[in-house]
């Protein structure tokens, strides 16, 4: 490590020893934040990569750069029965992380003061690595990714993220301003934070730097953490989609998906996706995932984080659910997403069906950040999934039992019609992240 890199690491360590991050109270629990649990449930990326549903029990999860342990707590809540291992270079943060998990009753967790480069010292191989808000602090992305790859199981998955140089451009300008003012020569403390507040408040409201970065949330005691992480953040750097894919290739890792992939949909940026100008209509369908993401980033840079999943090179190929044949559907197994298996979800689902009103499923999990409602007449297909996964054929028979008569023709419900209705519901729910569908072999079904 060069002397400049070592000096920077010391500054970062001092900053987080003096101001452990994040400053979230010990008694705050993520139990009811289903969208946060959804992101941190290792079931999600495993399903996206393999179209298979795994159980988190017995898995070993690393929280790299765990800070004060709130994300470690989220990982523990989202993955029941998994072992949580946290590392961080800040000794003060590690102490708090251990106390946080103990406070919430998780005893299958351990924490170590350790930089990512020394991960092999732990003598663990991990099923899942969460490296949140850390990778962008490394001078060389590929080296950090390779360090995590070295302790990743062959079928393991890494989740990490980078600050977007395009979306966060104005904050990087602000950091340069305060570097010129000498506020980042050492570890920023209360005096430096006060100078930031005074400087930004002194600017006219229409001055671009203030208009694009500043608001009243940065003032007062609660604003100190935000100032440190935005205006006075040692080592903070920005990257592009191109930088990400270059680093993945250098580390010999496969890109799996953006963590919030539905919010990176290039086609949703167009008024009429099905009626594009001729040139776009011919060229866009053939471009790579990397190019699609690059275009989105350039056209609509709204994401602070380039948040992604990656893993060892993987030869697994599967047929997307949208391309399944009827034969595929007949041997399908249907899973309700784990974060939906709560007493409140069950109670409200039954109430909506009983009272014949739409069921607002996005109220309990919102991967798309859009309202999603299900008609009560079809929502009853979800009832059997509350207890355990179900074969597609069982859900079709369930539908026929509760709807034995076609309400229009008054004739017995046709098998083909019932199959189609259930199929369309599951297609919609799978695309939105509420159910997972496994394509089984004939032997699995008849076993």
C-alpha atoms as one frame of an Amber mdcrd trajectory, in Angstrom:
protein
   0.000   0.000   0.000   1.412   3.427  -0.933   1.941   6.080   1.734  -0.842
   8.239   0.254  -3.277   5.293   0.274  -2.238   4.474   3.845  -2.774   8.092
   4.919  -6.232   8.094   3.315  -7.147   4.829   5.070  -6.089   6.334   8.404
  -8.248   9.411   7.754 -11.253   7.224   6.906 -10.684   5.110  10.049 -10.394
   8.230  12.213 -13.565   9.677  10.694 -15.620   6.581  11.510 -14.032   6.087
  14.944 -14.980   9.661  15.813 -18.415   9.473  14.152 -19.529   5.815  13.871
 -21.940   5.304  10.985 -24.862   4.918  10.689 -26.217   6.699  13.760 -29.325
   4.560  14.084 -30.681   3.957  17.624 -30.176   0.447  19.020 -33.881  -0.111
  19.576 -34.794   0.569  15.929 -35.768  -2.682  14.225 -36.115  -3.340  10.470
 -38.701  -6.095  11.082 -41.528  -4.147   9.466 -39.511  -2.639   6.603 -40.337
  -5.331   4.046 -38.776  -3.491   1.108 -35.439  -3.237   2.961 -35.641  -6.909
   3.944 -36.441  -7.805   0.322 -33.191  -6.213  -0.900 -31.117  -7.955   1.784
 -32.709 -11.399   1.469 -30.221 -13.610  -0.375 -33.212 -15.462  -1.880 -33.721
 -12.507  -4.256 -30.407 -12.542  -6.179 -30.169 -16.356  -6.122 -33.577 -16.516
  -7.794 -32.638 -13.857 -10.355 -29.478 -15.735 -11.331 -30.658 -19.349 -11.166
 -34.485 -19.268 -11.138 -34.197 -21.429  -8.021 -35.429 -20.758  -4.493 -32.980
 -21.415  -1.663 -33.389 -21.380   2.119 -31.161 -18.969   4.091 -30.869 -21.289
   7.099 -27.262 -22.385   7.599 -25.866 -19.890   5.078 -22.867 -17.742   6.044
 -23.211 -14.040   5.239 -20.480 -11.402   5.337 -21.288  -7.753   5.975 -18.144
  -6.039   4.670 -17.834  -2.519   6.054 -20.602  -3.197   8.564 -20.223   0.085
  10.447 -22.432   0.172  13.531 -24.237  -2.967  12.376 -27.665  -1.804  11.229
 -27.329  -3.532   7.853 -25.972  -6.594   9.711 -29.208  -6.561  11.695 -31.220
  -6.249   8.472 -29.328  -9.232   7.012 -30.052 -11.279  10.152 -33.764 -10.412
  10.066 -34.068 -11.040   6.312 -32.253 -14.385   6.412 -33.473 -16.429   9.407
 -30.999 -19.060  10.534 -28.013 -17.575   8.680 -24.706 -16.787  10.375 -23.691
 -13.117  10.147 -20.023 -12.083  10.084 -19.216  -8.365  10.076 -15.923  -6.604
   9.404 -14.918  -2.942   9.533 -11.715  -0.919   9.984 -13.344   1.173  12.739
 -12.954  -0.395  16.178 -15.638   1.857  17.657 -18.109   0.835  14.950 -17.394
  -2.871  15.494 -18.133  -2.549  19.219 -21.500  -0.972  18.449 -22.330  -3.582
  15.797 -21.830  -6.442  18.247 -23.948  -4.689  20.873 -26.713  -4.012  18.323
 -27.075  -7.648  17.236 -26.942  -8.814  20.862 -29.611  -6.269  21.795 -31.956
  -7.772  19.183 -31.309 -11.350  20.280 -29.082 -12.559  17.450 -26.330 -14.701
  18.927 -25.180 -16.303  15.647 -23.095 -13.268  14.696 -19.500 -12.177  15.081
 -17.606  -8.990  14.280 -13.958  -8.283  13.506 -11.783  -5.206  13.048 -10.390
  -6.079   9.638  -9.887  -4.469   6.216 -11.313  -6.194   3.160  -7.834  -6.986
   1.832  -7.287  -9.313   4.815 -10.514 -11.299   4.501  -8.747 -14.672   4.035
  -7.558 -14.356   7.664 -11.126 -15.151   8.789 -10.915 -18.659   7.297 -14.520
 -18.479   6.070 -16.144 -19.111   2.711 -19.295 -17.042   2.299 -22.619 -17.743
   0.586 -23.381 -14.037   0.349 -21.336 -10.863   0.785 -22.968  -7.505   1.447
 -20.547  -4.631   0.767 -22.764  -1.581   1.088 -21.500   2.033   0.766 -17.842
   0.979   0.859 -16.485  -0.104  -2.536 -16.301   3.477  -3.863 -13.678   4.314
  -1.184 -11.104   1.916  -2.673  -8.352   3.240  -4.964  -8.700   0.087  -7.126
 -12.158  -1.456  -7.504 -10.906  -4.716  -9.000  -8.557  -5.413  -6.068 -11.402
  -4.980  -3.560 -13.711  -7.182  -5.651 -11.011  -9.848  -5.978 -10.523  -9.851
  -2.197 -14.223 -10.609  -1.723 -14.204 -13.134  -4.555 -11.386 -15.040  -2.823
 -13.699 -15.889   0.115 -16.882 -16.385  -1.928 -18.285 -19.890  -2.407 -18.557
 -21.088  -6.030 -22.304 -20.352  -6.113 -22.030 -17.310  -3.806 -23.179 -13.772
  -4.606 -21.726 -10.335  -3.849 -23.879  -7.251  -3.435 -22.020  -3.937  -3.627
 -22.419  -0.409  -4.938 -20.625   2.651  -6.252 -21.389   6.335  -6.040 -22.539
   7.625  -9.414 -20.143  10.270 -10.716 -22.926  11.707 -12.888 -25.769  11.859
 -10.340 -23.479  12.964  -7.506 -21.436  15.449  -9.515 -22.523  18.494  -7.532
 -21.557  16.935  -4.193 -18.092  16.144  -5.551 -17.809  19.831  -6.517 -18.775
  20.769  -2.964 -16.140  18.403  -1.536 -13.499  20.143  -3.677 -14.637  23.525
  -2.364 -14.250  22.437   1.247 -10.948  20.702   0.488  -9.660  24.040  -0.863
 -10.840  25.654   2.382  -8.723  23.181   4.366 -11.665  21.484   6.073 -10.501
  17.998   5.048  -6.815  18.298   5.947  -7.543  16.211   9.051 -10.515  14.338
  10.472 -13.502  16.752  10.177 -15.059  17.557  13.541 -17.706  19.938  14.867
 -15.789  23.087  13.843 -15.427  21.941  10.230 -19.097  20.937  10.089 -20.145
  24.350  11.444 -18.063  26.067   8.749 -19.848  24.003   6.072 -23.243  25.068
   7.436 -22.209  28.727   7.687 -20.770  28.695   4.156 -23.785  27.102   2.525
 -26.264  29.332   4.391 -24.259  32.405   3.391 -24.652  31.622  -0.322 -27.634
  33.036  -2.206 -30.400  30.474  -2.665 -30.100  30.600  -6.456 -26.381  29.828
  -6.467 -26.145  26.505  -8.257 -24.091  24.592  -5.691 -26.526  25.519  -2.925
 -29.627  25.013  -5.073 -28.566  21.515  -6.117 -27.134  20.127  -2.865 -28.343
  22.008   0.192 -31.491  21.848   2.350 -32.407  22.459   5.961 -31.847  18.780
   6.871 -28.121  19.523   7.050 -28.620  21.976   9.911 -28.677  21.099  13.612
 -27.355  18.036  15.435 -29.207  15.590  13.166 -27.549  17.088  10.103 -23.967
  16.355  11.171 -23.965  12.797   9.848 -25.340  13.995   6.502 -22.638  16.684
   6.251 -19.865  14.180   6.961 -21.189  11.674   4.412 -21.775  14.249   1.654
 -19.591  17.330   2.056 -16.652  16.097   4.162 -16.334  12.433   3.199 -12.700
  11.321   2.940 -12.023   9.042  -0.040 -15.430   9.547  -1.656 -15.268   8.982
  -5.415 -17.725   8.636  -8.262 -17.952   6.003 -10.975 -19.969   5.169 -14.077
 -21.631   2.006 -15.374 -18.647   1.603 -17.703 -16.281   1.741 -14.699 -18.326
  -0.952 -12.948 -18.230  -3.410 -15.855 -14.524  -2.739 -16.421 -13.828  -3.607
 -12.776 -15.979  -6.756 -12.947 -14.092  -7.974 -16.007 -10.749  -7.270 -14.303
 -11.880  -9.250 -11.244 -13.347 -12.044 -13.422 -16.814 -11.659 -11.937 -20.163
 -11.929 -13.720 -22.738  -9.159 -13.458 -26.062 -10.592 -12.248 -28.431  -7.644
 -11.915 -28.895  -4.173 -10.511 -30.332  -4.449  -7.004 -33.182  -2.085  -7.935
 -33.311  -3.420 -11.491 -36.896  -2.359 -12.191 -35.836   1.271 -11.697 -33.163
   0.920 -14.412 -35.594  -0.038 -17.169 -34.488   1.921 -20.230 -37.776   1.409
 -22.064 -39.730   3.127 -19.281 -37.999   6.390 -20.178 -39.970   6.603 -23.437
 -43.523   7.900 -23.767 -44.501   5.042 -26.077 -42.115   2.085 -25.678 -44.039
   0.120 -28.308 -43.868   2.955 -30.828 -40.254   4.130 -30.820 -38.616   6.105
 -33.640 -37.411   3.715 -36.348 -33.694   3.896 -35.483 -34.303   3.208 -31.773
 -36.855   0.520 -32.519 -34.294  -1.384 -34.599 -31.213  -0.861 -32.415 -32.307
  -0.941 -28.758 -33.501  -4.576 -28.649 -30.031  -5.785 -29.698 -27.812  -3.861
 -27.273 -26.197  -5.516 -24.247 -27.263  -5.095 -20.617 -24.166  -2.964 -20.054
 -25.141  -0.648 -22.914 -28.751  -0.434 -21.717 -27.590   0.621 -18.267 -25.090
   3.096 -19.732 -27.817   4.740 -21.790 -30.146   4.932 -18.796 -27.400   6.527
 -16.698 -26.631   9.127 -19.372 -30.258   9.963 -20.163 -31.735   9.864 -16.671
 -29.083   9.881 -13.879 -31.383   9.697 -10.860 -29.632   6.974  -8.850 -27.055
   8.007  -6.264 -25.836   4.432  -6.087 -24.906   2.051  -8.875 -26.126  -0.868
  -6.771 -25.441  -4.341  -8.189 -25.164  -8.102  -7.621 -22.307 -10.142  -9.070
 -20.720 -13.580  -8.645 -18.269 -16.119 -10.012 -18.611 -16.788 -13.767 -21.747
 -18.884 -14.043 -22.820 -21.183 -16.862 -26.400 -21.529 -15.630 -29.005 -20.784
 -18.286 -32.757 -20.906 -17.855 -35.843 -20.022 -19.827 -37.467 -16.788 -18.581
 -40.935 -17.303 -17.120 -42.398 -15.058 -19.828 -41.218 -17.627 -22.420 -42.461
 -20.789 -20.685 -44.597 -23.252 -22.579 -47.732 -24.813 -21.080 -45.628 -27.897
 -20.383 -43.221 -25.785 -18.311 -46.123 -24.296 -16.371 -47.618 -27.689 -15.573
 -44.461 -28.723 -13.714 -43.937 -25.336 -12.047 -43.642 -24.833  -8.301 -44.921
 -21.543  -6.877 -43.395 -19.753  -3.854 -44.771 -16.702  -2.081 -41.956 -14.254
  -1.403 -40.665 -14.798   2.187 -41.251 -11.206   3.340 -44.969 -11.625   2.633
 -45.392 -14.524   5.059 -46.488 -12.400   8.011 -49.586 -12.538  10.248 -50.678
  -9.085   9.017 -50.449 -10.145   5.366 -52.512 -13.283   6.031 -55.118 -11.449
   8.081 -55.573  -8.618   5.586 -55.622 -10.974   2.582 -58.397 -13.043   4.146
 -60.307  -9.863   5.085 -60.148  -8.492   1.528 -61.346 -11.771   0.057 -64.164
 -12.058   2.618 -65.279  -8.454   2.091 -64.862  -8.677  -1.720 -62.469  -5.752
  -2.089 -59.161  -5.355  -3.886 -56.087  -6.540  -2.010 -53.294  -3.859  -1.975
 -50.324  -6.227  -2.108 -47.801  -3.393  -2.642 -48.672  -2.144   0.851 -46.739
  -5.126   2.275 -43.849  -5.201  -0.209 -43.089  -2.630  -2.862 -40.159  -3.677
  -5.079 -41.519  -1.434  -7.839 -42.485   1.583  -5.700 -45.818   1.513  -7.516
 -49.284   0.683  -6.211 -50.303  -2.876  -7.039 -53.752  -4.235  -6.212 -55.259
  -7.672  -6.855 -58.941  -8.309  -7.391 -60.350 -10.279  -4.453 -61.763 -12.925
  -6.788 -58.254 -13.931  -7.890 -56.319 -13.022  -4.726 -57.680 -16.188  -3.125
 -55.104 -18.116  -5.190 -52.497 -16.817  -2.732 -54.106 -18.487   0.301 -52.466
 -21.932  -0.165 -49.048 -20.250  -0.612 -49.159 -18.794   2.896 -48.336 -22.183
   4.400 -45.980 -23.695   1.836 -44.983 -23.629  -1.858 -47.532 -25.178  -4.202
 -47.434 -26.939  -7.576 -49.084 -24.916 -10.321 -51.571 -27.747 -10.866 -52.661
 -27.549  -7.196 -53.374 -23.818  -7.491 -55.459 -24.451 -10.604 -57.489 -27.085
  -8.745 -57.850 -24.708  -5.800 -59.237 -22.075  -8.171 -61.716 -24.574  -9.613
 -62.885 -25.536  -6.118 -63.626 -21.963  -5.067 -64.977 -21.055  -8.505 -66.679
 -24.274  -9.698 -69.148 -22.327 -11.847 -68.306 -19.779 -14.537 -70.158 -16.609
 -13.333 -71.039 -15.640 -16.927 -72.058 -18.909 -18.569 -73.139 -20.656 -15.317
 -71.427 -23.779 -16.642 -68.755 -25.751 -14.749 -65.386 -23.951 -14.780 -63.319
 -25.161 -17.673 -59.861 -26.600 -16.830 -58.201 -24.642 -19.609 -59.814 -21.378
 -18.523 -58.834 -21.928 -14.883 -55.254 -22.676 -15.916 -55.085 -19.492 -17.978
 -56.471 -17.291 -15.171 -53.998 -18.597 -12.591 -51.154 -18.412 -15.113 -51.820
 -14.734 -15.885 -51.950 -13.848 -12.185 -48.647 -15.589 -11.484 -46.966 -14.047
 -14.540 -47.879 -10.604 -13.269 -46.887 -11.275  -9.645 -43.581 -12.891 -10.633
 -42.597  -9.919 -12.792 -43.311  -7.615  -9.845 -41.416  -9.732  -7.313 -44.271
 -11.088  -5.191 -43.942 -14.756  -6.143 -41.105 -16.954  -7.409 -41.587 -19.747
  -9.919 -39.387 -22.812 -10.219 -39.473 -24.939 -13.352 -39.177 -28.520 -12.138
 -38.396 -31.707 -13.987 -41.099 -34.325 -14.516 -39.268 -36.603 -12.057 -39.440
 -33.939  -9.317 -43.172 -33.585  -9.806 -43.949 -37.324  -9.753 -41.533 -38.158
  -6.935
